[in-house]
């Protein structure tokens, strides 16, 4: 997706103290990851107190990044549809909106004044609230900010919020990613220990209301993994060990046989060249014995297989647990939600020998009132 904009780069004051910085283009994934790996970089390096408040407590920057007039590229949208096993349509898969905004969000989290290292953030949950259908070729603005910092028994959680706006300023979609930054946990974080691996615990909004459910990161538990040794962003490992609890899988309705090239195929479409997804060799450099499927690949594939109506407003909730190693097998079970206009999917690694089945993700798609 090309992201050509004007050349504005100055910050603009908004209500409160938040500044909005206009970027000239969508940031490059390779540049972001290279900067995060280079301690000398303006973006990279561990922070040693950077982004700290008065008593050394972490403090999120009151800053948003914005890229204007980003075109939703028809070829990439088509390739994304095909990668997820669906037909190409004029209506955009919401996973494409996540791919569009993700590098802008990462660039914000890679700043030197961000209180947590980008490498090692754990992706616990994701929610996209889409208010109307989006068509290929549309021009949109992308705004990304961070908010809702909260203590967690393993560190801190926060939300990265990406807003997709139409040319007239209407909010088309909001993408809320909840992350865990490990370390520096607070003694008052006991209330943050409930596990997101509990079925349905990631959802607090009511269907039809348009209320985001990803606004209470203190309830986070499992996770998808972050960008480095802690597990790179979007990969699928458990933060609280929730996926290691006794898990009784339902009868599967489908089976995915994922090849070793799954991460590379996703990278070719999304642009996300996170090394833990690309090969066993590159993953081992970050402490993983094998490559790991990108969490948003598994979530997007489950969304496609749910066969929901993209012409309607919707909410797409994802909870991540155990990683999906590559190559590997994932069993899935889809069910319509009783009394709700939506579909629920569970994905898990099957039991093997003495190894119990491991829950990997839960996806819920809820159709909203127009």
N, C-alpha and C positions, 0 to 999 in steps of 0.2 A: 504494500500500500504506500503509494507516494504520499508525502506530507509537505507539500510546498506551501509556504506562507509568506507574509510580508517579512520585513527585516527588523521588526520591533524587538528589542531585547531589554528594554527598561522595565523596572518594576513599577506597578501601579498600586496605590493604596486602596483598600476596600474597607467595608464595615468592620469594626474591630481593628486589629493590628495586622491582619493578614495582607501580605503583598502578593501580587500576581505578576509573574515573570513570563513574558511572551518569548517563546523559543522560535527560531526561524524554521525549524524542521523537526520531525520526529527523530529522537536520538537513536543512534546505532547500537544494537545489542552488543556487537563485538567491542565497541569502544567502551561501553558501560562495564562489561565484564573485565576488560583489560585494566580499566581504571580501578576497579574494585580489588584486583589482584596486586596492584602496584602501590606500595605504601608511600611512595614519593608523590603520587598523583594528587591533584587537587580534589578529585572525587574519591580516591581510594584510601586504604589504610585504616587501621584500627585507631580508635578515636581517643583513647586516653583522656576522658573527661569532656570531650567536645560535646556540644549539645546538652550541657548540664545546667540545671537550675541553681538556685542560691545555695542549697545544701548538697550539691553534687547529684541531686536526683535528675534522671533523664528528662529532657524537655524536647518536644517535637517542634520543628521550625514552623513558624507562622507564615508559610509561604506556599503558594500554588504555582505549578508550571502549567502553561497553556500553549497549545499549538493550534493555530487557526487554519481553516480551509484545508482540511485533510480529506483527500478523496478516497472513498471506499472502492478499492480497485477490483474490477470485475474478474480479472484472471485469478487473483489470489482468493477471492471469495469462492470462485468455482473450484479451485484446487482444494480449498479447505473442505467444501462439501464432499468432494470425492474422497478425500483422505478419511473422512468420518463415515464413509459408506453410504452416503446419500446422493441423490441427484442434484445437479446444479440448478438453482432457481434464482429469480430476481430478488427474492427476499433474503436478507443477510442473516446467517446463523449468528446468535449472540456470542458464540466463541470468537467470531471474527472481531467483534467490538472489543472483547478483552485483549486480543492480540494487538489491536490498533492502539489501545491505551497503555498496555503493559510497559513498553520501553520508556514512556514518559514518566510513569510512576517509578520505575527502577532508577531513572536518572535523579529523581528527587530524593530517593532513599540512599543514593550513592554520594550525596553531598557531604563535605567534611563536617558541616554543622549538624548532620543527622546523628542522633545519639547512639545508634546501634550499627554494628558492622553488617553490611549487605550480605557478605558471605556468612551463611549460617542461619539466616532468618527461616523460620518454619511456617509454611503456609497451612493454616488450620482450616479455614473455611473460605468459601467464595459465594457471593450472591450478585446476580444481575437482575435488576428491575428494569424491564423494557416497556415503555409507555405506548409505543406505536411501532408498526413494522418499519424496517429500514431497508432501503433498496440499494442495490449495487450502483455505483457511480455517484451517490450522494456526496456532497461536501459537508463536513461536520467540523465542529471545534471540539478539542479534547482538553479538559482541565483535570489536573491531578493534585491531590492534597493528602495530608495525613492527619489523623485525629484519634480521639478516644483512647489515649494512653491509659493503661490500667495495670495494676500489679497482678502478677500471676505466680503461683507457687514455684514455677520454674524460671521466673524472670519477669518479663513484661509483655503485654499484648498491645497492639495498636491496629488501627484500620488504615489502609491505603484506599482512598476513594477516588474513582475516576468518573467524571461526568461527561457524557457525550451530548453535545448540543447541536441543534439545527441552525441553519443560516439565520433564522429569525430570532435565535436565542432560546427557543423552546428546549426543555430538557427531554431528550429522546430516551436516554438510558442512564442508569447509575450502576457502577460496578464496584462492589465493596469487597476487598480482600482483607481478611483478618490474619495477622501474623503474630508469631511468638518470637521474641528475642530472648534467648536463654541467658541466664546469669543475672546476678544482682537482684535476686528475688527479695521481696519484702516480707517481714514478719506478719504484716497485715494482709497477706495475700491468700489467706485460707479460703476466702469466699470465691476464689478464682479457680478452684480445683475440680469443679464438675467436668466430666468428660464429654467432649463433643461426639464421642463414639456412641453415646446413647441415641437410639433411633429418634429422630425428630428434634433433638435438642438444639439444633442450629436455627430453628425457626421460631421467631417470636412475633412476627407480623401476621395479621389475619388476611386470608385470601380475599381479593376483591377490594382491599383498602389501599393498596399501593404502599403499605408501610414496609420499609426495609427491615429485614430480620438480622442483618449483620452488624448491629450497632451495639452489641453488648459483649465485647471480646472477653470479659471476665469469665464467661461461661465456657471458654474454649478448653478443649482437652486434647483430642487427637490432632494429627497434622500431616501435611503433605510434604514438607521438607523445604529447606531454604537454599541459599545459593552457595554453599560451600561445605565445610566439614560437618556442619550441623544438618545438612541436607538441603540442596539447592531449591530455589523457589519453585514450587509447583510439582514436586516429585512424588511425594506420598509416603512419609514416614511418621510414626506416632510420636507425639511430643510427651504425652503423659502415660504411655504404655496402655492406653485404652484398647488398642487393637489386640493386645495380648490377653485380654480377659477372655473368659469362655465365650465362644461365639458359635452359635448354632445356626448354620446357614439354612436358608429356605431351599426348596427344590429349585434348581436352576432352570431358567427358560432360554439361556443362551450360553455360548462358550466362545471366548476370544483366544485365538492362538497368535500371540504377539511375537514377531520376529526380532532379531537383534538390531535390525535397522529401524525399528519403530521411532526411536528418538530422532534419528537423522531425517526421517521422512517428515516428522512434525516440524523440525527445525527448518527444512527446506521451504515449508509453507509459511510458518509463523515468523521466521527470522531469528527465533530464540536459540542461540548456539551454546546454551549452558552445557559445559563439558560433562556433567554427570549423566546427561541424557544421551550422549552421542555414541559412546563405545565403552567397553569394559576397561580399556586402557586409560582413557581420559577420566572415567569415573573413579578408578583406583587412586588417581592422584589426589582425590578429595575424600578418600577414606571409604569408598564404596566398593565392595567386591565385584559388583556387576553394574552395568548401566541401569538406570531407572526410568520408567516411562514418565513423561511429563503429566502431572496431575490434571492439567487442563485438556490434555489429549483424551484421557480416560473420561473426564467429565463431559467433554464435547461429543465424544462418540456415544455415550449413554444418552445425551440429549437428542442426538439424531435418531437413535433407535427408538426413542419414545414417541416419535412421529406426531409431535404436537403441531398445532396450527400457528405458523409464524405470522399470520395476518392479524393475530390478536395480541393485546398486551399480555405480558407474562412475567412470572418471577421464577428464577432458576437458582435453587439453593444446592450447594455442594459442601459435604463434609469429608475431609481426607483422614485416612488412618494409615494402615501399613503400606509400604511402597510396593509398586509393581515392578519386579525385576525383569530384565530382558536378557535373552528370550524367556518367555513365560506364558502361562495359561491363566486366564481370568474367567471365572464363572459369574454370570449375571442373572438377576431375577427382576423382572418388571411386573408391576401390579398397578392397576388403577386404584386411586385412593377413594375409599368409600365415603360418599357424601361430599366429595371435593372434585372440582374440575381439574384434574391433574394426574400425573404419573409419578411413581416412585421406583427407583432402581437401586439395588444393592449390588456391589461388585466385590468379589473376594478371591483370594488365592486358595485353591482346593487343598484339602489335607493330603499329605504325602508321607507315607511311612509313619514314623512317630511324630511328625510335624502336624499340628492341628491346622485346620483352616484358619486363614487370617483375613479379616475384613479389610478392604482397601479403600472403599469410598461409598458414599450414599449420595444419590442425586434425586432431587425432587423438583418437578416442574409444575407450577400452578398457573392455570389460566385465570386472568383477572377480568373484571368487568370493564367494558369499553368506556 
